[in-house]
């Protein structure tokens, strides 16, 4: 027996084009259903328990099933297929799972109900679409910085800021790039793109510089939902007292803190100091 014959025997044969297409279609359907389920569940998490019960009653019918039987003592005996949702579901999670099932409710029914009972504002779904669009736009800018921004040696934080501003203007010709934009707290944002996306730059010389940034970010997130921190790691260079700077480990530690506390990503660039 040749190699290919042995391989076919071991693997059960090479799948046909039809089998491959069926697998692809099945995987595609599963992924589509998964995304739809998540979209429903995210919305249903805004429902109080009384509304989870109410949507089931309104769309599926009465609390009791139409078909039931009683035993000799007159107690109702339910068939599993007829056992109503209100008897089966005990927790909000049970209701959400039932409603998310594509055989029970479609997304439009849930959205209409949420608007009808003011669970979300009437323009909520258009706002969600706009938010998703802004998030994609912000992610695109951050991705471009990750891929193509390569700072030279810097003299100070302003020099790093200037390099990033030049890069953004050259990369995104149609966007408005501002430096040192003032905000309500009388603080200044390093770089703002289209009055929406904020880039806060730091050249930390010690752990304190990184810790102080937490207070700044706490103020910024109140006005700006899209923020990215950019840090120049100048470890290995010397400070004004000729002490060697070593902040690499602290930077990694605070990257995690910024993410956990504010859901803000941090980009780190290893660079050196240019003598004036």
C-alpha positions in Angstrom: 0.0 0.0 0.0 1.4 3.4 -1.0 1.8 6.5 1.2 -1.4 8.3 0.1 -3.5 5.1 0.4 -2.1 4.7 4.0 -2.8 8.3 4.8 -6.4 8.1 3.5 -7.0 5.0 5.5 -5.7 6.7 8.7 -7.6 9.9 8.2 -10.8 8.4 6.8 -10.2 9.7 3.4 -9.8 13.3 2.0 -13.1 15.2 2.4 -14.9 16.0 -0.8 -15.6 19.6 -2.0 -19.2 19.2 -0.8 -18.1 18.1 2.7 -15.6 21.0 2.9 -18.3 23.5 1.8 -20.8 22.1 4.4 -18.2 22.4 7.1 -17.4 26.0 6.1 -21.1 26.9 6.0 -21.7 25.3 9.4 -18.8 27.2 10.9 -20.0 30.5 9.3 -23.5 29.9 10.7 -22.2 29.1 14.2 -20.1 32.3 14.2 -23.1 34.4 13.1 -25.3 32.9 15.8 -22.6 33.5 18.4 -22.4 37.2 17.5 -26.2 37.5 17.5 -26.5 35.8 20.9 -23.9 38.2 22.4 -25.7 41.2 20.9 -29.0 40.0 22.5 -27.4 39.2 25.8 -25.7 42.6 26.1 -29.0 44.3 25.6 -30.9 41.9 28.0 -28.4 42.7 30.8 -30.0 46.1 30.9 -33.4 44.5 31.7 -34.6 44.3 35.3 -36.1 40.9 36.3 -39.7 42.2 35.9 -39.0 43.1 32.2 -37.4 39.8 31.5 -40.6 38.2 32.7 -42.8 40.7 30.9 -41.2 40.2 27.5 -41.8 36.4 27.8 -45.4 37.0 28.8 -46.1 39.5 26.0 -44.5 37.6 23.2 -44.9 34.0 24.2 -48.4 34.3 25.8 -49.9 33.6 29.2 -47.9 32.6 32.3 -49.6 29.2 32.3 -49.4 27.0 29.2 -52.6 26.4 27.3 -52.4 22.6 27.5 -52.1 21.0 30.9 -53.6 18.2 32.9 -54.5 17.8 36.6 -53.8 14.9 38.9 -56.4 13.3 41.2 -55.9 16.1 43.8 -56.4 18.7 41.2 -52.8 19.7 41.0 -51.6 20.8 37.5 -49.2 18.4 35.9 -47.1 19.9 33.1 -45.6 18.2 30.1 -41.9 19.3 29.7 -42.7 20.7 26.2 -45.6 22.8 27.6 -43.9 23.8 30.8 -44.0 27.6 30.6 -40.9 29.8 30.8 -42.0 31.4 34.0 -42.0 28.0 35.8 -38.7 27.0 34.4 -36.7 30.1 34.8 -35.6 31.1 38.3 -32.8 33.6 37.7 -32.2 36.5 35.3 -29.5 34.4 33.6 -32.1 31.7 32.9 -34.4 34.2 31.3 -31.6 35.7 29.2 -30.6 32.3 27.9 -34.2 31.5 26.9 -34.7 34.8 25.2 -31.3 34.6 23.4 -32.3 31.3 21.8 -32.9 32.1 18.1 -35.9 29.7 18.2 -37.7 31.8 20.8 -37.0 35.6 20.1 -35.4 37.6 17.4 -33.3 40.7 18.0 -35.8 43.1 16.6 -38.5 41.9 19.1 -36.1 42.6 22.0 -35.1 46.0 20.7 -38.7 47.1 20.1 -39.6 45.9 23.7 -36.6 47.8 25.2 -37.7 51.0 23.5 -41.4 50.5 24.3 -40.7 50.3 28.0 -38.0 52.9 28.0 -35.3 50.4 29.1 -33.1 52.2 26.6 -33.7 55.6 24.9 -35.4 55.6 21.5 -32.1 56.6 19.7 -30.0 54.0 21.7 -29.4 51.7 18.7 -28.2 54.5 16.4 -25.9 55.6 19.2 -24.5 52.1 19.5 -23.7 52.1 15.8 -22.0 55.5 16.0 -20.0 54.3 19.0 -18.8 51.2 17.2 -17.8 53.4 14.2 -15.8 55.7 16.5 -14.1 52.8 18.2 -13.1 51.3 14.8 -11.7 54.7 13.8 -9.7 55.0 17.0 -8.4 51.5 16.7 -7.2 52.2 13.2 -5.2 55.2 14.3 -3.6 53.2 17.2 -2.8 50.4 14.8 -1.1 52.7 12.4 1.0 54.1 15.2 1.9 50.6 16.4 3.0 49.6 12.9 4.7 52.7 11.5 5.7 55.2 14.2 9.4 54.9 14.9 10.6 57.8 17.1 14.1 59.0 17.0 16.2 59.9 20.0 14.4 62.6 22.0 15.5 65.6 24.0 12.3 65.7 26.1 8.6 64.9 26.2 7.7 67.9 23.9 10.2 66.5 21.3 8.4 63.1 21.4 5.0 64.9 21.1 6.3 66.8 18.1 7.4 63.7 16.4 4.1 61.9 16.9 2.2 65.0 15.7 4.2 65.1 12.5 3.6 61.4 12.0 -0.2 61.7 12.4 -0.4 64.7 10.1 1.5 62.8 7.4 -0.5 59.6 7.8 -4.0 61.1 8.3 -4.2 64.1 5.9 -8.0 64.5 6.5 -7.8 64.7 10.3 -7.4 67.6 12.6 -4.4 67.2 14.8 -4.1 69.5 17.9 -1.3 69.7 20.5 -1.7 70.9 24.1 -5.5 71.1 24.0 -7.0 72.7 27.1 -9.8 70.9 29.0 -12.2 71.8 31.9 -9.8 70.8 34.6 -7.4 73.4 33.4 -5.0 70.6 32.3 -3.8 70.1 28.8 -4.0 67.0 26.6 -0.8 66.3 24.7 -2.4 65.4 21.3 -6.1 65.3 20.3 -7.3 64.0 16.9 -10.6 65.3 15.5 -11.5 66.7 19.0 -12.2 63.1 20.0 -9.2 60.8 20.2 -6.6 61.6 22.9 -2.9 60.5 23.0 -1.1 61.2 26.3 2.7 61.0 26.1 5.1 60.3 28.9 8.9 60.1 29.2 9.1 58.8 32.8 12.3 59.0 34.7 11.0 57.1 37.8 8.0 55.3 39.2 6.4 58.5 40.5 6.0 59.9 37.0 4.0 56.8 36.0 1.9 56.9 39.2 1.1 60.6 38.7 -0.4 59.7 35.3 -3.2 57.8 37.0 -4.6 61.0 38.4 -4.4 62.7 35.0 -6.2 59.8 33.2 -8.9 59.8 35.9 -9.8 63.3 34.9 -9.4 62.8 31.1 -11.8 59.8 30.9 -14.6 61.9 32.2 -14.6 63.9 29.0 -12.8 61.6 26.5 -13.7 57.9 26.0 -10.9 57.2 23.5 -7.4 57.6 25.1 -4.1 55.9 24.3 -1.0 56.3 26.4 2.4 56.5 24.6 5.6 56.0 26.7 9.2 56.5 25.7 11.3 54.1 27.7 14.7 55.8 28.2 16.1 53.2 30.6 19.9 53.0 30.4 20.3 56.8 30.0 21.3 59.1 32.9 19.2 61.7 34.7 20.4 65.2 35.7 22.2 63.8 38.7 24.0 61.3 36.5 22.1 58.3 37.9 21.1 55.6 35.5 17.4 55.5 34.7 15.8 52.1 34.9 12.0 52.1 34.6 11.3 49.3 32.1 9.7 47.0 34.8 7.7 49.9 36.3 6.4 50.7 32.8 5.2 47.2 32.3 3.5 47.2 35.7 1.7 50.5 35.1 0.6 49.4 31.6 -1.5 46.8 33.3 -2.8 49.3 35.9 -4.0 51.8 33.2 -5.7 48.9 31.3 -7.4 47.5 34.4 -8.5 50.8 35.9 -9.5 52.8 32.8 -9.4 50.2 29.9 -6.7 52.3 28.3 -4.0 50.7 26.1 -0.3 51.8 26.3 2.3 51.8 23.6 5.9 51.7 24.7 8.9 52.7 22.6 12.5 52.1 23.6 14.5 55.1 22.8 17.4 57.2 23.9 18.1 60.8 24.9 19.6 63.2 22.4 22.1 65.7 23.8 21.1 69.3 23.3 
